[in-house]
Amino acid sequence: MTTESALPLPRLPVPDIRAEVAFQHSQKQNERLQEYRLRPPKLRLANRSHSSTSTSTTAHAISFRGESDGNGKALPELDANALSGSYDRSMNETYFEQCFTRLAKIGEGSFGEVFKVRSKEDGRMYAIKMSKELYRSEHYRQERLEEVRRYEQFSGHANFVQFYRAWEQNDRLYMQMELCRESLDRYLVRRRDIPEETIWNILLDLLLALKNLHDRNLIHLDIKLDNVLIGDDDSCKLADFGLVIDVDRANRHQATEGDSRYMAPEILQGKFSKAADIFSLGVAMLELSCFLELPHNGPLWQQLRSGVLPHDFMKNISPELETLIRQMMSPEPEARPTVDEILSHKKLVSLLERRNRWRLIIKMKQTIRRSRKAAWSKLCNWKQMIFSFVTSILTTFIHREAVSNRRRRTLDSPMQQQGIIEIPQSNFYPAKITCIYLNKAHP
């Protein structure tokens, strides 16, 4: 036996083989790691020809409204009244610092930060999204400006966040939007158990927003609870158009994947379609109805994309909602229903009809209120006209009576001194009327 064979052999590591049943879903945590909330931007080669001085240090407004060629342009430098009268171009402070009071930071992503602010111009509260990174190239700038185009395009819809204006300064983009109460994710963590009727209404809001996108052959690619905001009227509004692509004109290799927790399985193969948004919406409804902590990767992530949903978490929801979620999360994109097909669901049709009836009632109440106000205004005008007419008649009558009395007294007395006929003020007489006359002696 040699010396080498006598030495003890080192212990080899034993592989940790876990059964599939060992991986179990869990409920959402109240506190998530911030790094999971951030979406990693897709890396691209920077264009070194872009200079940091390509944009002016003076703020420029950005708008795509009224442009037919589809190319955005920066408007001329801000005038004193262009966006706010409190902006002074001679100061070193930015337009954001001069015209808004920063109150709190309410959100952050890979591309920007969102602040709660108060406008110094009108005193109202807004949300302002500021790009986190400077423009790396002209191509990068155009990508950021594309989000402005989408916000302007859908701002008038009830289920999209209201957009007010955008500007760029010092190679950064700023967007001023309405301030909503909270995100749907925070609402879920705060409430935990959400009634199913509320979930159906949330689904209806998001489907109406998604329909506007899909009807224009646009894909959102980043539908998740963090990007759904709750307005003051309790309606859900879709936000964040940073990853939206046009199915017809966009290059697929330029598309960027969204949050892995909501990502459709075909996205990993570079296949982008409207069905990807349906899958993400289905995952969001699963999370909302089951208070489920979504996996970022691993076996549980694979299970959800293989059609294996957590039965223990879904036993408390109705069969029709469970069936719809399973259809939306089908592994095959072709098997998933479209937005219009989901909207034809009898439950959603009933909710939409009820909502339209309620809106009609509210509109009728507003119309009646405006009509009453207009009628009361007209009635007040008629009262004023009648009062003026009666006052005119009384004034004429009093004047004639005074003249008649003066003539009678003149005829009755041969010599009269100066006399005064005074009619006191009353509720019927608008003013005290005094008639002064001078009598002459008879010849």
C-alpha positions in Angstrom: 0.0 0.0 0.0 1.5 3.4 -1.0 1.5 6.5 1.1 -1.0 8.2 -1.2 -3.5 5.4 -0.8 -3.2 5.6 3.0 -4.3 9.2 3.2 -8.0 9.8 3.9 -10.0 11.0 0.9 -11.6 14.5 1.2 -15.4 14.5 1.7 -17.2 15.5 -1.4 -20.1 17.9 -1.0 -23.5 16.2 -1.0 -26.0 17.8 -3.4 -29.1 19.3 -1.7 -31.9 17.6 -3.6 -35.3 19.1 -2.8 -38.6 17.8 -3.8 -41.0 20.1 -5.7 -43.4 20.0 -2.8 -40.9 21.7 -0.6 -41.4 24.9 -2.6 -44.5 26.5 -1.3 -46.1 29.8 -2.1 -46.4 32.4 0.7 -48.5 35.5 1.5 -47.2 39.0 0.6 -44.8 40.6 2.9 -45.4 44.0 4.3 -41.9 45.1 3.5 -40.1 44.2 0.3 -36.5 44.6 -0.6 -36.2 47.9 -2.5 -33.9 46.2 -5.1 -36.8 44.0 -6.2 -38.9 47.0 -7.0 -36.4 48.4 -9.4 -36.5 47.3 -13.0 -33.1 46.8 -14.5 -32.8 48.9 -17.7 -31.7 47.2 -20.8 -28.1 48.0 -21.6 -27.2 49.7 -24.8 -24.0 51.1 -26.2 -23.8 54.8 -25.5 -23.4 57.1 -28.5 -20.3 59.1 -27.6 -21.2 61.8 -30.2 -23.8 63.1 -27.8 -22.6 66.1 -25.8 -23.7 66.9 -22.3 -24.3 70.4 -23.6 -26.8 69.3 -26.2 -29.7 70.5 -24.2 -29.9 74.0 -22.8 -29.6 74.8 -19.1 -32.8 76.8 -19.6 -36.0 74.7 -19.3 -37.7 73.8 -22.6 -41.3 72.5 -22.8 -41.9 69.2 -24.5 -45.1 68.4 -26.3 -46.3 66.1 -29.1 -49.8 67.6 -29.3 -50.8 68.7 -32.8 -47.8 67.1 -34.6 -48.7 64.9 -37.6 -45.2 63.6 -38.4 -44.9 61.8 -35.1 -41.6 63.4 -34.3 -41.4 65.4 -31.0 -39.8 68.7 -30.8 -38.6 70.9 -28.0 -40.5 74.2 -27.9 -38.6 77.5 -27.6 -37.2 78.6 -24.3 -39.8 79.3 -21.7 -41.3 82.8 -21.6 -42.3 84.4 -18.3 -45.8 83.0 -18.8 -45.0 79.8 -20.7 -45.5 77.4 -17.8 -45.4 79.5 -14.6 -45.0 83.1 -13.9 -42.6 82.3 -11.0 -39.9 81.0 -13.3 -36.9 83.3 -13.6 -34.4 82.2 -16.3 -31.7 84.3 -14.8 -31.5 82.3 -11.6 -29.3 79.3 -11.1 -32.2 77.1 -9.8 -34.0 74.8 -12.1 -37.6 75.3 -13.2 -38.5 72.4 -10.9 -36.9 74.0 -7.9 -38.3 77.5 -8.6 -41.9 76.6 -9.4 -42.6 73.7 -7.0 -42.2 72.9 -3.3 -40.9 69.3 -2.9 -42.9 67.6 -0.1 -42.0 63.9 -0.3 -40.5 61.2 -2.4 -43.3 58.7 -3.2 -41.7 56.4 -5.7 -38.6 55.3 -7.5 -37.8 53.1 -10.5 -34.9 52.3 -12.7 -35.4 55.3 -14.9 -36.8 57.9 -12.6 -38.0 59.2 -9.2 -41.5 60.5 -8.4 -42.0 63.4 -6.0 -45.1 64.8 -4.3 -45.0 68.5 -4.8 -47.1 71.7 -4.4 -47.3 74.2 -7.2 -46.3 77.7 -6.3 -48.5 78.9 -9.1 -51.9 77.5 -8.2 -51.2 75.9 -4.8 -52.4 72.5 -6.0 -50.7 69.1 -5.3 -49.1 67.2 -8.2 -46.8 64.3 -8.8 -43.6 65.0 -10.8 -41.5 62.2 -12.3 -37.8 63.2 -12.8 -35.4 61.1 -14.8 -32.7 59.6 -12.7 -30.0 59.5 -15.3 -28.7 62.2 -17.6 -29.3 61.7 -21.3 -26.6 59.3 -22.5 -27.3 59.8 -26.2 -29.8 61.4 -28.5 -31.3 57.9 -29.0 -31.7 57.5 -25.2 -33.4 61.0 -25.1 -35.9 60.1 -27.8 -36.8 56.9 -25.9 -37.5 59.0 -22.8 -39.6 61.5 -24.8 -41.6 58.7 -26.2 -43.2 58.2 -22.8 -44.4 61.9 -22.9 -46.1 61.1 -26.2 -48.0 58.2 -24.7 -49.0 60.2 -21.6 -50.4 62.9 -23.9 -52.1 60.4 -26.1 -54.1 58.7 -23.3 -54.3 61.5 -20.7 -58.0 62.2 -21.4 -59.1 58.7 -20.6 -60.6 58.0 -17.1 -58.4 55.0 -16.5 -55.1 56.6 -17.3 -53.2 59.0 -15.1 -53.9 62.6 -16.0 -50.9 64.3 -17.6 -50.3 68.0 -17.5 -46.9 69.0 -19.0 -43.3 67.9 -19.5 -40.1 69.8 -19.8 -36.4 69.0 -20.0 -33.5 70.9 -18.4 -29.8 70.0 -17.9 -30.2 66.7 -19.7 -33.1 65.5 -17.5 -36.8 65.0 -18.3 -39.5 66.1 -15.9 -43.2 65.1 -16.2 -46.0 66.8 -14.2 -49.0 64.5 -13.5 -52.0 64.2 -11.2 -51.3 63.1 -7.7 -53.2 59.9 -6.9 -53.9 58.5 -3.4 -51.7 55.4 -3.6 -50.7 52.5 -5.7 -52.7 49.3 -5.9 -49.8 47.4 -4.4 -49.8 49.6 -1.3 -53.6 49.4 -1.1 -53.4 45.5 -1.1 -50.7 45.5 1.6 -52.8 47.9 3.7 -56.1 46.1 3.2 -54.9 42.5 2.8 -58.4 41.1 2.3 -60.1 42.8 -0.7 -63.8 42.0 -1.4 -64.2 40.1 -4.7 -66.7 42.7 -6.0 -63.9 45.3 -5.7 -61.5 43.0 -7.5 -64.0 42.7 -10.4 -64.3 46.5 -10.6 -60.5 46.9 -10.6 -60.3 44.3 -13.4 -62.9 46.3 -15.4 -60.9 49.5 -15.0 -57.7 48.0 -16.1 -59.4 46.2 -19.1 -60.8 49.5 -20.3 -57.4 51.1 -20.1 -55.8 48.1 -21.8 -58.4 48.2 -24.6 -57.3 51.7 -25.5 -53.8 50.5 -25.9 -54.5 47.3 -27.8 -56.9 49.1 -30.1 -53.9 51.2 -31.2 -51.7 48.1 -31.5 -49.7 49.2 -28.5 -48.4 46.8 -25.8 -47.7 48.0 -22.3 -45.3 45.3 -21.2 -45.2 46.5 -17.6 -48.6 45.8 -16.1 -48.2 45.3 -12.3 -49.8 46.5 -9.1 -47.1 49.2 -8.6 -48.1 50.8 -11.9 -51.8 50.9 -11.1 -52.8 54.1 -9.2 -56.0 54.8 -7.3 -57.5 58.2 -7.9 -59.6 60.3 -5.7 -62.8 58.9 -7.2 -61.6 55.3 -6.3 -61.0 54.4 -10.0 -57.9 52.6 -11.0 -55.5 54.3 -13.4 -52.8 52.7 -15.5 -49.4 54.5 -15.4 -45.8 54.2 -16.5 -45.5 54.1 -20.3 -41.8 53.7 -20.3 -41.8 50.2 -22.0 -44.8 50.7 -24.4 -44.0 49.5 -27.9 -45.9 49.6 -31.2 -46.6 46.2 -32.5 -46.6 47.4 -36.1 -43.6 49.7 -36.2 -41.3 48.9 -33.2 -38.3 46.7 -33.6 -38.6 43.7 -31.4 -35.0 43.7 -30.3 -35.5 47.2 -28.8 -38.3 46.0 -26.5 -37.4 45.8 -22.9 -38.7 43.2 -20.5 -40.7 44.4 -17.5 -40.9 43.0 -13.9 -40.0 39.3 -13.9 -42.8 38.6 -11.4 -45.5 39.5 -14.0 -43.6 38.5 -17.1 -45.2 36.2 -19.7 -43.2 33.0 -20.5 -42.9 33.8 -24.2 -41.1 37.1 -23.4 -38.0 35.2 -22.6 -38.0 33.9 -26.2 -38.3 37.5 -27.6 -42.0 37.1 -28.5 -43.9 40.3 -27.8 -47.7 40.4 -28.3 -50.9 41.7 -26.8 -51.3 38.3 -25.1 -48.3 39.2 -22.9 -50.3 42.0 -21.3 -53.2 39.6 -20.7 -50.8 37.2 -18.9 -49.4 40.1 -16.7 -52.9 41.3 -15.9 -53.9 37.7 -14.9 -50.9 37.5 -12.5 -51.9 40.9 -11.0 -55.4 39.6 -10.4 -54.0 36.4 -8.8 -51.9 38.5 -6.5 -54.8 40.8 -5.7 -57.4 38.1 -5.0 -55.1 35.7 -3.1 -52.7 38.1 -1.3 -49.9 36.1 -2.9 -46.2 36.9 -2.8 -45.1 36.5 -6.4 -41.8 34.7 -7.0 -39.1 36.4 -9.1 -37.6 33.2 -10.4 -37.2 29.5 -9.4 -39.5 26.5 -9.4 -42.6 28.5 -8.2 -42.0 31.0 -11.0 -42.0 28.1 -13.5 -45.1 26.6 -12.0 -47.1 29.7 -12.5 -46.1 29.8 -16.1 -46.9 26.1 -16.6 -50.5 26.6 -15.5 -50.0 25.3 -12.0 -51.7 27.8 -9.7 -51.7 27.5 -5.9 -54.9 25.8 -5.0 -54.7 26.6 -1.3 -54.7 30.3 -2.0 -57.5 30.2 -4.6 -60.0 28.2 -2.6 -61.6 31.4 -1.2 -62.4 33.0 -4.6 -65.4 32.3 -6.8 -65.1 29.6 -9.5 -65.8 32.2 -12.3 -63.0 34.4 -11.1 -60.6 31.5 -10.8 -61.6 30.2 -14.3 -60.9 33.6 -15.8 -57.5 34.0 -14.1 -56.5 30.5 -15.3 -57.5 31.5 -18.9 -55.5 34.7 -18.7 -52.5 32.9 -17.4 -52.5 30.1 -20.0 -49.0 29.1 -20.9 -49.8 29.4 -24.6 -50.4 32.9 -25.8 -52.9 31.8 -28.4 -55.1 30.3 -25.7 -55.4 33.5 -23.8 -58.6 35.6 -24.3 -58.3 39.0 -25.8 -59.4 42.2 -24.0 -62.7 42.3 -25.9 -63.4 38.6 -25.1 -62.8 39.3 -21.4 -65.0 42.3 -21.4 -67.8 40.2 -22.8 -67.8 38.1 -19.6 -71.3 38.3 -18.1 -70.0 39.6 -14.8 -68.0 42.4 -16.4 -70.9 43.2 -18.7 -73.2 43.5 -15.7 -70.8 45.8 -13.9 -70.3 48.0 -16.9 -74.0 48.4 -17.4 -74.5 49.2 -13.7 -71.6 51.7 -13.9 -73.0 53.4 -17.0 -76.5 53.7 -15.4 -74.9 55.3 -12.3 -72.9 57.7 -14.5 -76.1 58.6 -16.3 -77.9 59.3 -13.0 -75.0 61.5 -11.9 -75.0 63.3 -15.2 -78.8 63.8 -14.9 -78.4 65.2 -11.4 -75.7 67.6 -12.5 -77.9 68.7 -15.4 -80.8 69.2 -13.1 -78.6 71.1 -10.6 -77.3 73.4 -13.4 -80.9 73.9 -14.7 -82.1 74.8 -11.3 -79.3 77.3 -10.9 -80.0 78.8 -14.3 -83.8 78.9 -13.6 -83.2 80.6 -10.2 -80.9 83.1 -11.9 -83.6 83.9 -14.5 -86.2 84.1 -11.8 -84.0 86.6 -9.9 -83.7 88.6 -13.1 -87.4 88.6 -13.6 -87.9 89.7 -10.0 -85.5 92.6 -10.6 -87.3 93.5 -13.8 -90.7 93.5 -12.2 -89.4 95.5 -9.3 -87.9 98.0 -11.7 -91.1 98.2 -13.6 -93.3 98.7 -10.5 -90.8 101.3 -9.2 -91.0 103.2 -12.5 -94.8 103.3 -12.4 -94.9 104.4 -8.8 -92.3 107.1 -9.4 -94.3 108.4 -12.4 -97.6 108.4 -10.5 -96.1 110.2 -7.5 -94.5 112.8 -9.7 -97.8 113.4 -11.5 -99.7 113.6 -8.2 -97.2 116.1 -6.9 -97.6 118.3 -9.9 -101.4 118.0 -9.6 -101.3 119.1 -6.0 -99.1 122.1 -6.8 -101.5 123.3 -9.5 -104.5 123.0 -7.1 -102.8 125.0 -4.4 -101.8 127.6 -6.9 -105.4 128.1 -8.0 -106.7 128.2 -4.5 -104.3 130.9 -3.1 -103.6 134.2 -4.9 -100.3 134.7 -3.2 -98.2 131.8 -2.1 -94.7 131.6 -0.8 -92.2 128.9 -1.7 -93.7 125.5 -0.9 -92.4 122.0 -0.6 -94.3 118.8 -1.2 -92.4 116.0 0.4 -93.4 112.4 0.0 -91.8 110.2 2.7 -89.9 107.0 1.8 -91.9 103.7 2.1 -91.6 100.1 1.2 -93.2 100.8 -2.1 -91.3 104.0 -3.0 -87.7 103.6 -4.0 -86.5 107.0 -2.7 -87.6 110.1 -1.0 -89.0 112.4 -3.7 -89.1 116.1 -3.0 -90.8 118.6 -5.3 -89.9 122.3 -5.0 -92.0 124.8 -6.7 -92.2 128.6 -6.8 -95.7 130.2 -6.9 -96.3 133.4 -8.7 -98.9 136.0 -7.8 -102.0 136.1 -10.0 -102.1 139.1 -12.3 
